[in-house]
Amino acid sequence: MKDQWNDHPTSTGTVSNPQHALNHEQKTKIAVAYGDGIGPEIMKATLRILDAAGAGLDYEEVKIGKEMYLSGHTSGIAPDAWDILRRNEVFLKGPITTPQGGGYKSLNVTIRKTLGLFANVRPCRAYTPYVSSHFPDMDLVIVRENEEDLYAGIEHQQTTEVVQCLKLVSRPGCERIIRYAFEYARANNRKKVTCMSKDNIMKHTDGLFHQVFDEVKKEYPDIESDHHIIDIGSALLADRPEQFDVVVTLNLYGDIVSDITAQIAGSVGLGGSANIGSSISMFEAIHGSAPDIAGKNIANPSGLIHGACQMLSHLGKNQVAARIQNALLRTLEDGIHTADLASEGFTRQRVGTQEFADAVIERLGQQPQHLKAIQHTGDQKPIEVKIPEFKPAQKELQGVDVFIDWYKDDRNPNTLGKQLEELAGPGLKLKMITNRGVKVYPNGFPETFCTDHWRCRFIAANDQQAVTYEHITGLLNRLHQSGLDFIKIENLYTIDGQRAYSLGQGE
Ligand code: NAD
């Protein structure tokens, strides 16, 4: 059997396609990683199509993935590979196998965060009847924030019983992704942008996302806009996806809904994905390295072809992208299918990976006859997102939440509350204690279950006196000296006069 790691037309270093060597200076140079498993096969097929369509690209190979993991790079990428990514405008990446266990980190997450790839863009379109889906009119795009939210990966175990994951949402992060979604809608002739968040519960984090959406949408009066709470929004996406056009949402929700929409389009294997940054962007297929079918020339290259077409559009080469996509649609219509798409009614010829690529190449310049053709009238500039400069806000200290690890006296909140009231002053007084967000002191309910993790809110002892950092450090010293184990604090501020923290449930 062929060595799947090296089954591609290039070796290490800068690589040119000989067909285009003569007009080298006109080409756009991109970084290419062949990937693991089926990666080399589908990448070879994709690059052949790009070259045949006249994409005008020159390839510099970057080594990432299993080979790098096994040679001791736990992130799956060698330190010098970053230079290759940095000096190329875009990166076309084959799927990577992440080895199980052994402290290996997800290469995708590492690349996204390190290179600031803030937008994950996944078009999901049905290709019925050639690919089965209950939603023949579905044609939407999920624009997922890619760097923040719970995926910041800041987790701590704070007490015996309680672990925490920090949800970070920033204004620049919201601005960039939401503006990108509107710009994407404009550039791609899409009519509506729908925001999804859970701001009825997370009023500050998801609330910021929704607020920025409401601000930014005013700059795009030509684009319709609306908002759904993520739970009903996901249900609607799964039930009537044809009613959506562009959906913009936070990282975790976007991760989930983009898989749902790809699946109900009937085409996880056909989907492409773009990871857009302000200087570097990465393009790939949605699917993984499919080790079960690697090296057999049976994988469907369409997902990576679609990812490559997103890359061409990003480079402003919309016409070439449309040429390839329309040839691919025509190939599907003509019943030329890889094994994963083969169906009794519609498959006329079952082909391998490279033969599928040959069929697409033969149809370059042709339009689909039944499926809706991709329309691109002219090449256009890549989408650029500019975010406004921010003035530093006026912060005023109002108090402090002290988190305490405490389990004594049958976890009776009244015992802890009385002790804290004695320790609170000078300058501060105890306002309340919550357990997992629910107020348990004063006047808690005996039915409320309490863990060993207590949030104790201290505010100014009286309205006339401002809270100072000395008040807080003094409080922490007194807590420590009396044997209480404080595990973290969160300062309570007003920012530009607005309360910048949530109330406890029942406060
Ligand atoms: P997978 O997507 O590789 O495979 C799932 C199933 O779909 C398999 O049965 C496979 O044969 C089939 N399949 C996938 N792509 C296909 C294609 N192009 N044509 C035909 N059939 C196809 O998911 P998995 O098995 O969960 O993961 C395998 C490896 O890929 C894991 O190491 C995982 O970490 C990695 N992975 C990488 C990426 C990426 O690099 N972006 C994404 C997902 C998974």
Residues whose N, C-alpha, C, O or C-beta is under 5 A from the ligand:
A	BS01	NAD	G94 P95 I96 T97 T98 G269 A285 I286 H287 G288 S289 A290 D292 I293 I298 A299 N300 P301 D340
